[in-house]
Amino acid sequence: MKRILALVVAVMLMAGACAQEDPPKKVETDHVVGKVARTAVSGHGPALGLLNADWQVTVEGERANFEVEGGSLVLFTTDGVQGFDATTGQSVWHYREPGRKVDWSRLAAGVVLLSTEGEEERLVALDSATGRLLWEKKVEPFTGFFVHGRVLVRESHSPATPVLAGIDMRTGEELWDGDPDVGKGCDSIALYPHATDASVIVLEERCGGGLFTSGFLGLDPASGDVLWSHDHGLIGYPDVISVARGAAVISASDSGRTTIFSRDKAQQTLECRRCEPVIAGDHIVWLTGSGSGTEKTRMAVVNAHTGAAKVVALPIPQSNLISDGRRLYGTGPTPAGGQGGEPTHWVTVVDPATGSARALPIHANPGFGPIRWVGAVDGRLIVAIRPSQKASEEASGHRLIAYSSTPGAEPLEFSGVDPRSWPDCAKLVAAVPGKRLRRPDGRRDWGEMVIGSTRVARSSCYASDIEGIGEVSVGVRWVTKRPEDADALLDGTPGQAPDAGLRAGSLVRVGGVIVRVDGPPEAVQAVVKQLRSTVPS
């Protein structure tokens, strides 16, 4: 009888707990659900090779963020969210709540989460492939959320509820709640990782009225159980936190001193001062060194499983990295210098184990500003490029381009065309008819282009004074295997058929050859005629 009574009481308590969670108020929505017939895809990016524009799409939104996962590409703005098939660029679904703003959003484990502001704050979960509504909840005041793989962690600062709870991302059901035991007069604070494989939730134990860190705890995201705890008198506040293989790498904000915490040990590792780590397999990787002047960019590599650490010097300066789990992709200074007709956008493919790196040109419109990494999927690297101030006023939003790779001839850094086989500018100038009045044709050298291990002298050829024409100058700027790639480097569209006789100012494309011609129209026509006699168009 006592057992039955206990069960009845437990059911009543559970019912009471469920009743406390009021459903959210209904709001107006603009919601289109789509259908995607997609098999499983990998999260891998392109291998070394010639980069090709696989697909592209232009999206609107001044404050747009993008995330890629499991074959889905999601566009987040303050007005709502839109889902694309990351393998094709096709728009599949969208969700908006007119009159309400999105103040928080994430993509993980096949679920899109967004919190919307209004009379009542709401948390909405959508299937990332189709946009189908999975669940929705009312958000209580003083509540925050962060994602750990398949688990959404709720952090409440209301006295009436536990600080932490784990919620199943797909169902919205609570998996666990409760606060870990900490010392008297201490509080536990969840730390949001810069990079994570979602293998552990990291908490900071802060004591003495929040003045100093007493230690760190690692929780199992699925159960909330403590996996490890370590005392650690870290001076200052934790600055950068990364999680991989159940271990956490944490650096101090003031000193950059960094420690790796795992189930078995806590040990100091390489300095990470305001770095931006990424995860590549068992390794947590970050850049150190500015790469400016004579200082080389260095890459710190920490094995999260063993704690082994090393620093690798990169042959090409880098400014940021993303990972597809195997390779690293980075950007850096324009190796070719960014002169008109040369590639202004580049991607560097880095091996995290050895630090070897290759810079590959991206054949994209020079009127667009710096590229932003979006993510990797099924052998593609997706980038977002915004129009620069010099671009047409009609261009707005972002252009999303997915690049795949095909095996190509070396040197890959030069679009697969050896610079030694580029057309000779002297022959192009010589093709301009007319008597040379003052002196013979000449050549001007103006610096050197260094990409990887290849060095190419920049030069232009000229005729000082041609009777009836005047001065003419010709310089070969770049040569590509495919005419459409050269077309895209001017003002064309990546991956599309080139315009016939494309000309952008003083830059002229014939086939895959881009030349700069300074002179009257008849001189330009003579150079183009000479090129067309030798270059397939």
Buried (B, 14 or more C-beta within 10 A) or exposed (E): EEEEEEEEEEEEEEEEEEEEEEEBEEBEBEBBBBEBEBEEBBBBBBEBBBBBBBBBBEBEBEEBBBBBBBBBBBBBBBBBBBBBBBBBBBBBBBBBBEEBEBEBBBBBBBBBBBBBBEEEBBBBBBBBBBBBBBBBBBBBEEBBBBBBBBBBBBBBEEEEBBBBBBBBBBEBEBBBBEEBEBEEEBBBBBBEBBBBBBBBBBBBBBBEEEEEBBBBBBBBBBEBEBBBBBEBEBEBBBBBBBBBBBBBBBBBBEEBBBBBBBEEEBEEBBBBBEBBBBBBBBBBBBBBBEBEEEEBBBBBBBBBBEBEBEEBEBBBBBBEBBBBBBBBBBBBBBBBBBBBBBBBBBBBBBBBEEBEBBBBBBBBBBBBBEBBBBBBBBBBBBBBBBBBEEBEEEBBBBBBBBBBBEEBEEBBBBBBBEBEEBBEBBBBBBBBEBEBEEEEBEBEEEEEBEBBEBEBEBBBBBBBBBEEBBEBBBBBBBBBBBBBBBBBBBBBBBBEEBBEEBBBEBBBBBBBBBBBBBBBEBBBEBBBEBBBEEBEB
